Amino acid sequence: MIDVEVAFARPDRQEIVRLQVEEGTTAVEAVRASGIDAIFPEIDPEKDDMGIFGKVIKSPSAHELRQGDRVEIYRPLKIDPKEARLNRAKKKT
């Protein structure tokens, strides 16, 4: 067994769920086992982007976790960061 965490945050609330999983458990399996999708129903483990300590995982369903990993579930961006910067720059002028 290994110790891992699953984290999700939105502007009004964040949760980090600690759990023990079998070696070889994937990021998606850990998200399901954590039950965090019951706390945040908008989470879709099959579609949401995920990362380990801020580094994006290309294939969460195949990425095997290691001791101490924290799986982060990312919310979709509402606006492209480049567009947001451009909008802020326009407001200043």
KOLVO-58909 format. One record per atom (N, C-alpha, C, O): residue number from 1; atom name; y, x, z. Coordinates in nm, 3 decimals, decimal comma. Each point is the difference from the previous one (the first is absolute). Layout:
+-----+------+---------+---------+---------+
: seq : atom :       y :       x :       z :
+-----+------+---------+---------+---------+
: NUM :   CA :       Y :       X :       Z :
...
+-----+------+---------+---------+---------+
This chain:
+-----+------+---------+---------+---------+
: seq : atom :       y :       x :       z :
+-----+------+---------+---------+---------+
:   1 :    N :  -0,119 :   0,084 :   0,000 :
:   1 :   CA :   0,119 :  -0,084 :   0,000 :
:   1 :    C :   0,125 :   0,089 :   0,000 :
:   1 :    O :   0,003 :   0,107 :   0,061 :
:   2 :    N :   0,100 :  -0,156 :  -0,131 :
:   2 :   CA :   0,128 :   0,071 :  -0,003 :
:   2 :    C :   0,111 :  -0,098 :   0,043 :
:   2 :    O :  -0,012 :  -0,121 :  -0,017 :
:   3 :    N :   0,118 :   0,177 :   0,073 :
:   3 :   CA :   0,115 :  -0,080 :   0,042 :
:   3 :    C :   0,103 :   0,000 :  -0,112 :
:   3 :    O :   0,038 :   0,106 :  -0,050 :
:   4 :    N :   0,008 :  -0,226 :   0,010 :
:   4 :   CA :   0,103 :  -0,013 :  -0,103 :
:   4 :    C :   0,100 :  -0,108 :   0,045 :
:   4 :    O :  -0,024 :  -0,072 :   0,097 :
:   5 :    N :   0,134 :   0,063 :  -0,168 :
:   5 :   CA :   0,100 :  -0,104 :   0,023 :
:   5 :    C :   0,031 :  -0,069 :  -0,132 :
:   5 :    O :  -0,009 :   0,060 :  -0,107 :
:   6 :    N :   0,047 :  -0,186 :   0,116 :
:   6 :   CA :   0,048 :  -0,075 :  -0,116 :
:   6 :    C :   0,139 :  -0,052 :   0,036 :
:   6 :    O :   0,017 :  -0,063 :   0,104 :
:   7 :    N :   0,081 :   0,090 :  -0,190 :
:   7 :   CA :   0,138 :  -0,036 :   0,030 :
:   7 :    C :   0,062 :  -0,084 :  -0,111 :
:   7 :    O :  -0,028 :   0,020 :  -0,119 :
:   8 :    N :   0,111 :  -0,115 :   0,161 :
:   8 :   CA :   0,077 :  -0,080 :  -0,095 :
:   8 :    C :   0,132 :  -0,034 :   0,067 :
:   8 :    O :   0,005 :  -0,024 :   0,121 :
:   9 :    N :   0,101 :   0,021 :  -0,199 :
:   9 :   CA :   0,132 :  -0,032 :   0,056 :
:   9 :    C :   0,079 :  -0,084 :  -0,098 :
:   9 :    O :  -0,007 :   0,017 :  -0,121 :
:  10 :    N :   0,082 :  -0,108 :   0,177 :
:  10 :   CA :   0,102 :  -0,071 :  -0,076 :
:  10 :    C :   0,126 :   0,007 :   0,083 :
:  10 :    O :  -0,006 :   0,043 :   0,116 :
:  11 :    N :   0,119 :  -0,083 :  -0,167 :
:  11 :   CA :   0,126 :   0,021 :   0,073 :
:  11 :    C :   0,000 :  -0,058 :   0,143 :
:  11 :    O :   0,064 :   0,055 :   0,089 :
:  12 :    N :  -0,135 :  -0,165 :  -0,069 :
:  12 :   CA :   0,006 :  -0,067 :   0,131 :
:  12 :    C :  -0,114 :   0,037 :   0,094 :
:  12 :    O :   0,006 :  -0,031 :   0,119 :
:  13 :    N :  -0,110 :   0,098 :  -0,170 :
:  13 :   CA :  -0,116 :   0,026 :   0,086 :
:  13 :    C :  -0,087 :   0,110 :  -0,060 :
:  13 :    O :  -0,010 :   0,013 :  -0,121 :
:  14 :    N :  -0,052 :   0,065 :   0,209 :
:  14 :   CA :  -0,096 :   0,099 :  -0,046 :
:  14 :    C :  -0,119 :   0,002 :   0,094 :
:  14 :    O :   0,013 :  -0,033 :   0,118 :
:  15 :    N :  -0,127 :   0,071 :  -0,170 :
:  15 :   CA :  -0,121 :   0,010 :   0,081 :
:  15 :    C :  -0,078 :   0,124 :  -0,041 :
:  15 :    O :  -0,006 :   0,035 :  -0,118 :
:  16 :    N :  -0,053 :   0,030 :   0,217 :
:  16 :   CA :  -0,094 :   0,108 :  -0,024 :
:  16 :    C :  -0,126 :  -0,037 :   0,076 :
:  16 :    O :   0,002 :  -0,015 :   0,123 :
:  17 :    N :  -0,112 :   0,001 :  -0,195 :
:  17 :   CA :  -0,127 :  -0,038 :   0,060 :
:  17 :    C :  -0,090 :   0,124 :   0,003 :
:  17 :    O :  -0,026 :   0,062 :  -0,103 :
:  18 :    N :  -0,019 :  -0,027 :   0,222 :
:  18 :   CA :  -0,092 :   0,113 :   0,016 :
:  18 :    C :  -0,142 :  -0,053 :   0,000 :
:  18 :    O :  -0,029 :  -0,103 :   0,062 :
:  19 :    N :  -0,060 :   0,174 :  -0,131 :
:  19 :   CA :  -0,139 :  -0,042 :  -0,002 :
:  19 :    C :  -0,092 :   0,118 :  -0,027 :
:  19 :    O :   0,043 :   0,106 :  -0,046 :
:  20 :    N :  -0,170 :  -0,127 :   0,075 :
:  20 :   CA :  -0,102 :   0,098 :  -0,032 :
:  20 :    C :  -0,082 :  -0,054 :  -0,116 :
:  20 :    O :  -0,039 :  -0,117 :  -0,001 :
:  21 :    N :   0,013 :   0,204 :  -0,095 :
:  21 :   CA :  -0,080 :  -0,040 :  -0,117 :
:  21 :    C :  -0,105 :   0,108 :  -0,025 :
:  21 :    O :   0,010 :   0,111 :   0,050 :
:  22 :    N :  -0,109 :  -0,147 :  -0,127 :
:  22 :   CA :  -0,105 :   0,095 :  -0,038 :
:  22 :    C :   0,058 :   0,105 :  -0,095 :
:  22 :    O :   0,091 :  -0,029 :  -0,076 :
:  23 :    N :  -0,144 :   0,149 :   0,082 :
:  23 :   CA :   0,038 :   0,101 :  -0,099 :
:  23 :    C :  -0,035 :  -0,054 :  -0,138 :
:  23 :    O :  -0,103 :  -0,064 :  -0,018 :
:  24 :    N :   0,189 :   0,091 :  -0,079 :
:  24 :   CA :  -0,021 :  -0,051 :  -0,135 :
:  24 :    C :   0,069 :  -0,132 :  -0,027 :
:  24 :    O :  -0,004 :  -0,051 :  -0,112 :
:  25 :    N :   0,068 :  -0,007 :   0,214 :
:  25 :   CA :   0,075 :  -0,125 :  -0,018 :
:  25 :    C :   0,121 :   0,026 :  -0,088 :
:  25 :    O :   0,069 :   0,100 :   0,016 :
:  26 :    N :  -0,044 :  -0,192 :  -0,110 :
:  26 :   CA :   0,115 :   0,015 :  -0,089 :
:  26 :    C :   0,124 :  -0,065 :   0,062 :
:  26 :    O :  -0,009 :  -0,073 :   0,099 :
:  27 :    N :   0,123 :   0,102 :  -0,159 :
:  27 :   CA :   0,127 :  -0,056 :   0,049 :
:  27 :    C :  -0,003 :  -0,153 :  -0,004 :
:  27 :    O :   0,042 :  -0,064 :   0,096 :
:  28 :    N :  -0,092 :   0,007 :  -0,204 :
:  28 :   CA :  -0,005 :  -0,146 :  -0,011 :
:  28 :    C :  -0,093 :  -0,058 :   0,106 :
:  28 :    O :   0,032 :  -0,103 :   0,061 :
:  29 :    N :  -0,145 :   0,166 :  -0,038 :
:  29 :   CA :  -0,094 :  -0,049 :   0,102 :
:  29 :    C :   0,063 :   0,005 :   0,139 :
:  29 :    O :  -0,020 :  -0,091 :   0,081 :
:  30 :    N :   0,097 :   0,196 :  -0,053 :
:  30 :   CA :   0,067 :   0,011 :   0,130 :
:  30 :    C :   0,106 :  -0,109 :   0,017 :
:  30 :    O :   0,014 :  -0,056 :   0,108 :
:  31 :    N :   0,059 :   0,027 :  -0,215 :
:  31 :   CA :   0,100 :  -0,108 :   0,008 :
:  31 :    C :  -0,068 :  -0,132 :   0,033 :
:  31 :    O :   0,047 :  -0,074 :   0,086 :
:  32 :    N :  -0,156 :   0,045 :  -0,155 :
:  32 :   CA :  -0,073 :  -0,124 :   0,028 :
:  32 :    C :  -0,052 :  -0,003 :   0,144 :
:  32 :    O :   0,012 :  -0,101 :   0,069 :
:  33 :    N :  -0,070 :   0,214 :  -0,024 :
:  33 :   CA :  -0,058 :   0,006 :   0,135 :
:  33 :    C :   0,107 :  -0,010 :   0,108 :
:  33 :    O :  -0,029 :  -0,047 :   0,111 :
:  34 :    N :   0,151 :   0,090 :  -0,141 :
:  34 :   CA :   0,106 :  -0,002 :   0,100 :
:  34 :    C :   0,047 :  -0,140 :   0,036 :
:  34 :    O :   0,049 :  -0,024 :   0,110 :
:  35 :    N :  -0,064 :  -0,070 :  -0,204 :
:  35 :   CA :   0,049 :  -0,136 :   0,022 :
:  35 :    C :   0,150 :  -0,014 :  -0,016 :
:  35 :    O :   0,056 :  -0,104 :   0,033 :
:  36 :    N :   0,009 :   0,208 :  -0,082 :
:  36 :   CA :   0,146 :  -0,005 :  -0,014 :
:  36 :    C :   0,044 :  -0,106 :  -0,100 :
:  36 :    O :   0,113 :  -0,050 :   0,007 :
:  37 :    N :  -0,201 :   0,015 :  -0,101 :
:  37 :   CA :   0,035 :  -0,105 :  -0,097 :
:  37 :    C :   0,004 :  -0,139 :   0,064 :
:  37 :    O :   0,053 :  -0,093 :  -0,060 :
:  38 :    N :  -0,109 :   0,078 :   0,180 :
:  38 :   CA :   0,013 :  -0,126 :   0,072 :
:  38 :    C :   0,138 :  -0,009 :   0,067 :
:  38 :    O :   0,054 :  -0,109 :   0,017 :
:  39 :    N :   0,001 :   0,225 :   0,019 :
:  39 :   CA :   0,134 :   0,005 :   0,061 :
:  39 :    C :   0,107 :  -0,018 :  -0,108 :
:  39 :    O :   0,100 :  -0,068 :   0,020 :
:  40 :    N :  -0,124 :   0,131 :  -0,136 :
:  40 :   CA :   0,093 :  -0,006 :  -0,113 :
:  40 :    C :  -0,075 :  -0,056 :  -0,121 :
:  40 :    O :  -0,060 :   0,076 :  -0,075 :
:  41 :    N :   0,062 :  -0,208 :   0,056 :
:  41 :   CA :  -0,077 :  -0,061 :  -0,108 :
:  41 :    C :   0,041 :   0,045 :  -0,141 :
:  41 :    O :  -0,076 :  -0,020 :  -0,095 :
:  42 :    N :   0,195 :   0,080 :   0,082 :
:  42 :   CA :   0,044 :   0,045 :  -0,133 :
:  42 :    C :  -0,076 :   0,124 :  -0,047 :
:  42 :    O :   0,011 :   0,038 :  -0,117 :
:  43 :    N :  -0,086 :   0,026 :   0,205 :
:  43 :   CA :  -0,075 :   0,121 :  -0,037 :
:  43 :    C :  -0,120 :  -0,039 :  -0,087 :
:  43 :    O :  -0,075 :  -0,092 :   0,033 :
:  44 :    N :   0,059 :   0,163 :  -0,144 :
:  44 :   CA :  -0,117 :  -0,015 :  -0,085 :
:  44 :    C :  -0,064 :   0,138 :  -0,016 :
:  44 :    O :   0,046 :   0,080 :  -0,082 :
:  45 :    N :  -0,151 :  -0,050 :   0,160 :
:  45 :   CA :  -0,059 :   0,135 :  -0,004 :
:  45 :    C :  -0,046 :   0,044 :  -0,138 :
:  45 :    O :  -0,008 :   0,120 :  -0,027 :
:  46 :    N :  -0,022 :  -0,213 :  -0,060 :
:  46 :   CA :  -0,048 :   0,035 :  -0,133 :
:  46 :    C :   0,113 :   0,040 :  -0,094 :
:  46 :    O :  -0,023 :   0,071 :  -0,098 :
:  47 :    N :   0,146 :  -0,117 :   0,125 :
:  47 :   CA :   0,110 :   0,021 :  -0,094 :
:  47 :    C :   0,113 :   0,088 :   0,054 :
:  47 :    O :   0,068 :   0,067 :  -0,077 :
:  48 :    N :  -0,048 :  -0,068 :   0,208 :
:  48 :   CA :   0,115 :   0,072 :   0,057 :
:  48 :    C :  -0,018 :   0,151 :  -0,011 :
:  48 :    O :  -0,111 :   0,053 :   0,013 :
:  49 :    N :   0,223 :   0,015 :  -0,035 :
:  49 :   CA :  -0,001 :   0,147 :   0,001 :
:  49 :    C :  -0,019 :   0,047 :   0,144 :
:  49 :    O :   0,046 :  -0,064 :   0,094 :
:  50 :    N :  -0,114 :   0,178 :  -0,080 :
:  50 :   CA :  -0,025 :   0,057 :   0,133 :
:  50 :    C :   0,022 :   0,149 :  -0,004 :
:  50 :    O :   0,001 :   0,063 :  -0,106 :
:  51 :    N :   0,017 :  -0,007 :   0,224 :
:  51 :   CA :   0,015 :   0,144 :   0,011 :
:  51 :    C :  -0,054 :   0,048 :   0,133 :
:  51 :    O :  -0,031 :  -0,079 :   0,089 :
:  52 :    N :   0,021 :   0,211 :  -0,077 :
:  52 :   CA :  -0,039 :   0,064 :   0,125 :
:  52 :    C :   0,119 :   0,087 :   0,041 :
:  52 :    O :   0,034 :   0,095 :  -0,069 :
:  53 :    N :   0,028 :  -0,128 :   0,181 :
:  53 :   CA :   0,116 :   0,074 :   0,050 :
:  53 :    C :   0,104 :   0,023 :  -0,109 :
:  53 :    O :   0,049 :   0,112 :  -0,016 :
:  54 :    N :  -0,015 :  -0,218 :  -0,058 :
:  54 :   CA :   0,107 :   0,008 :  -0,099 :
:  54 :    C :  -0,039 :   0,051 :  -0,137 :
:  54 :    O :   0,084 :   0,005 :  -0,090 :
:  55 :    N :  -0,209 :   0,034 :   0,072 :
:  55 :   CA :  -0,045 :   0,049 :  -0,130 :
:  55 :    C :  -0,086 :  -0,108 :  -0,066 :
:  55 :    O :  -0,103 :  -0,039 :   0,053 :
:  56 :    N :   0,148 :  -0,009 :  -0,169 :
:  56 :   CA :  -0,067 :  -0,111 :  -0,068 :
:  56 :    C :  -0,144 :   0,036 :  -0,038 :
:  56 :    O :  -0,028 :   0,110 :  -0,047 :
:  57 :    N :  -0,062 :  -0,207 :   0,069 :
:  57 :   CA :  -0,141 :   0,014 :  -0,039 :
:  57 :    C :  -0,014 :  -0,067 :  -0,136 :
:  57 :    O :   0,039 :  -0,115 :  -0,017 :
:  58 :    N :  -0,094 :   0,187 :  -0,080 :
:  58 :   CA :  -0,015 :  -0,058 :  -0,135 :
:  58 :    C :  -0,104 :  -0,110 :  -0,004 :
:  58 :    O :   0,017 :  -0,098 :  -0,072 :
:  59 :    N :  -0,126 :   0,112 :   0,147 :
:  59 :   CA :  -0,107 :  -0,100 :  -0,001 :
:  59 :    C :  -0,045 :  -0,029 :   0,143 :
:  59 :    O :  -0,097 :   0,058 :   0,048 :
:  60 :    N :   0,167 :  -0,150 :   0,022 :
:  60 :   CA :  -0,034 :  -0,029 :   0,140 :
:  60 :    C :  -0,144 :  -0,047 :   0,020 :
:  60 :    O :  -0,059 :   0,022 :   0,106 :
:  61 :    N :   0,002 :  -0,087 :  -0,208 :
:  61 :   CA :  -0,137 :  -0,050 :   0,016 :
:  61 :    C :  -0,104 :   0,112 :  -0,009 :
:  61 :    O :  -0,116 :  -0,020 :   0,033 :
:  62 :    N :   0,158 :   0,139 :  -0,078 :
:  62 :   CA :  -0,092 :   0,113 :  -0,010 :
:  62 :    C :   0,036 :   0,114 :   0,095 :
:  62 :    O :  -0,079 :   0,092 :   0,018 :
:  63 :    N :   0,198 :  -0,098 :   0,043 :
:  63 :   CA :   0,048 :   0,109 :   0,086 :
:  63 :    C :  -0,068 :  -0,007 :   0,137 :
:  63 :    O :   0,025 :  -0,093 :   0,077 :
:  64 :    N :  -0,109 :   0,192 :  -0,047 :
:  64 :   CA :  -0,067 :   0,004 :   0,130 :
:  64 :    C :   0,093 :   0,061 :   0,104 :
:  64 :    O :   0,065 :   0,101 :  -0,023 :
:  65 :    N :  -0,061 :  -0,166 :   0,139 :
:  65 :   CA :   0,090 :   0,043 :   0,108 :
:  65 :    C :  -0,060 :   0,114 :   0,080 :
:  65 :    O :  -0,121 :   0,019 :   0,006 :
:  66 :    N :   0,212 :   0,056 :   0,057 :
:  66 :   CA :  -0,041 :   0,109 :   0,089 :
:  66 :    C :   0,054 :  -0,029 :   0,140 :
:  66 :    O :   0,088 :  -0,085 :   0,018 :
:  67 :    N :  -0,142 :   0,154 :   0,079 :
:  67 :   CA :   0,042 :  -0,015 :   0,139 :
:  67 :    C :   0,153 :   0,008 :   0,010 :
:  67 :    O :   0,062 :   0,093 :  -0,049 :
:  68 :    N :  -0,004 :  -0,194 :   0,116 :
:  68 :   CA :   0,143 :   0,001 :   0,026 :
:  68 :    C :   0,089 :  -0,053 :  -0,110 :
:  68 :    O :   0,122 :  -0,006 :   0,018 :
:  69 :    N :  -0,179 :  -0,034 :  -0,132 :
:  69 :   CA :   0,082 :  -0,053 :  -0,110 :
:  69 :    C :   0,070 :  -0,129 :   0,042 :
:  69 :    O :  -0,054 :  -0,079 :   0,077 :
:  70 :    N :   0,174 :   0,059 :  -0,130 :
:  70 :   CA :   0,072 :  -0,127 :   0,016 :
:  70 :    C :   0,019 :  -0,059 :  -0,138 :
:  70 :    O :   0,071 :   0,056 :  -0,084 :
:  71 :    N :  -0,135 :  -0,169 :   0,059 :
:  71 :   CA :   0,015 :  -0,071 :  -0,127 :
:  71 :    C :   0,126 :  -0,083 :   0,008 :
:  71 :    O :   0,015 :  -0,084 :   0,089 :
:  72 :    N :   0,076 :   0,107 :  -0,181 :
:  72 :   CA :   0,125 :  -0,076 :  -0,006 :
:  72 :    C :  -0,006 :  -0,094 :  -0,120 :
:  72 :    O :  -0,031 :   0,042 :  -0,111 :
:  73 :    N :   0,059 :  -0,168 :   0,135 :
:  73 :   CA :   0,001 :  -0,100 :  -0,106 :
:  73 :    C :   0,146 :  -0,019 :  -0,041 :
:  73 :    O :   0,085 :  -0,027 :   0,084 :
:  74 :    N :  -0,058 :   0,043 :  -0,213 :
:  74 :   CA :   0,138 :  -0,005 :  -0,048 :
:  74 :    C :   0,034 :  -0,136 :  -0,059 :
:  74 :    O :  -0,079 :  -0,060 :  -0,073 :
:  75 :    N :   0,199 :   0,013 :   0,107 :
:  75 :   CA :   0,051 :  -0,124 :  -0,058 :
:  75 :    C :   0,055 :   0,029 :  -0,139 :
:  75 :    O :   0,049 :   0,110 :  -0,024 :
:  76 :    N :  -0,056 :  -0,207 :  -0,067 :
:  76 :   CA :   0,060 :   0,023 :  -0,132 :
:  76 :    C :   0,152 :   0,012 :   0,012 :
:  76 :    O :   0,061 :  -0,065 :   0,084 :
:  77 :    N :  -0,002 :   0,149 :  -0,168 :
:  77 :   CA :   0,145 :   0,016 :  -0,001 :
:  77 :    C :   0,065 :  -0,125 :  -0,057 :
:  77 :    O :  -0,048 :  -0,057 :  -0,098 :
:  78 :    N :   0,159 :   0,016 :   0,159 :
:  78 :   CA :   0,073 :  -0,115 :  -0,052 :
:  78 :    C :   0,092 :   0,041 :  -0,114 :
:  78 :    O :   0,031 :  -0,080 :  -0,089 :
:  79 :    N :   0,011 :   0,207 :   0,092 :
:  79 :   CA :   0,090 :   0,050 :  -0,104 :
:  79 :    C :  -0,034 :   0,147 :  -0,022 :
:  79 :    O :  -0,033 :   0,072 :   0,094 :
:  80 :    N :   0,043 :  -0,029 :  -0,217 :
:  80 :   CA :  -0,024 :   0,140 :  -0,034 :
:  80 :    C :   0,104 :   0,087 :   0,072 :
:  80 :    O :   0,119 :  -0,030 :  -0,006 :
:  81 :    N :  -0,163 :   0,137 :   0,074 :
:  81 :   CA :   0,095 :   0,085 :   0,074 :
:  81 :    C :   0,115 :   0,053 :  -0,085 :
:  81 :    O :   0,113 :   0,012 :   0,049 :
:  82 :    N :  -0,139 :   0,019 :  -0,176 :
:  82 :   CA :   0,108 :   0,048 :  -0,087 :
:  82 :    C :   0,103 :  -0,110 :  -0,022 :
:  82 :    O :   0,121 :   0,025 :  -0,001 :
:  83 :    N :  -0,169 :  -0,146 :  -0,017 :
:  83 :   CA :   0,090 :  -0,112 :  -0,021 :
:  83 :    C :   0,082 :  -0,028 :   0,127 :
:  83 :    O :   0,119 :  -0,032 :  -0,008 :
:  84 :    N :  -0,181 :   0,045 :   0,124 :
:  84 :   CA :   0,070 :  -0,021 :   0,127 :
:  84 :    C :   0,112 :   0,102 :   0,016 :
:  84 :    O :   0,111 :  -0,035 :   0,042 :
:  85 :    N :  -0,139 :   0,162 :  -0,074 :
:  85 :   CA :   0,105 :   0,103 :   0,010 :
:  85 :    C :   0,114 :  -0,030 :  -0,097 :
:  85 :    O :   0,117 :   0,016 :   0,035 :
:  86 :    N :  -0,150 :  -0,058 :  -0,155 :
:  86 :   CA :   0,102 :  -0,033 :  -0,099 :
:  86 :    C :   0,087 :  -0,115 :   0,049 :
:  86 :    O :   0,122 :   0,003 :  -0,015 :
:  87 :    N :  -0,185 :  -0,105 :   0,073 :
:  87 :   CA :   0,076 :  -0,114 :   0,054 :
:  87 :    C :   0,093 :   0,043 :   0,112 :
:  87 :    O :   0,113 :  -0,047 :   0,008 :
:  88 :    N :  -0,160 :   0,137 :   0,081 :
:  88 :   CA :   0,086 :   0,049 :   0,108 :
:  88 :    C :   0,117 :   0,080 :  -0,056 :
:  88 :    O :   0,113 :  -0,011 :   0,048 :
:  89 :    N :  -0,140 :   0,091 :  -0,148 :
:  89 :   CA :   0,107 :   0,080 :  -0,062 :
:  89 :    C :   0,105 :  -0,090 :  -0,064 :
:  89 :    O :   0,120 :   0,028 :   0,009 :
:  90 :    N :  -0,163 :  -0,135 :  -0,073 :
:  90 :   CA :   0,095 :  -0,094 :  -0,063 :
:  90 :    C :   0,088 :  -0,068 :   0,105 :
:  90 :    O :   0,118 :  -0,025 :  -0,026 :
:  91 :    N :  -0,173 :  -0,005 :   0,143 :
:  91 :   CA :   0,077 :  -0,066 :   0,105 :
:  91 :    C :   0,109 :   0,090 :   0,055 :
:  91 :    O :   0,104 :  -0,049 :   0,044 :
:  92 :    N :  -0,126 :   0,180 :  -0,044 :
:  92 :   CA :   0,097 :   0,094 :   0,055 :
:  92 :    C :   0,121 :   0,020 :  -0,091 :
:  92 :    O :   0,106 :   0,043 :   0,045 :
:  93 :    N :  -0,122 :  -0,073 :  -0,173 :
:  93 :   CA :   0,111 :   0,023 :  -0,094 :
:  93 :    C :   0,088 :  -0,120 :  -0,017 :
:  93 :    O :   0,097 :   0,004 :  -0,075 :
+-----+------+---------+---------+---------+
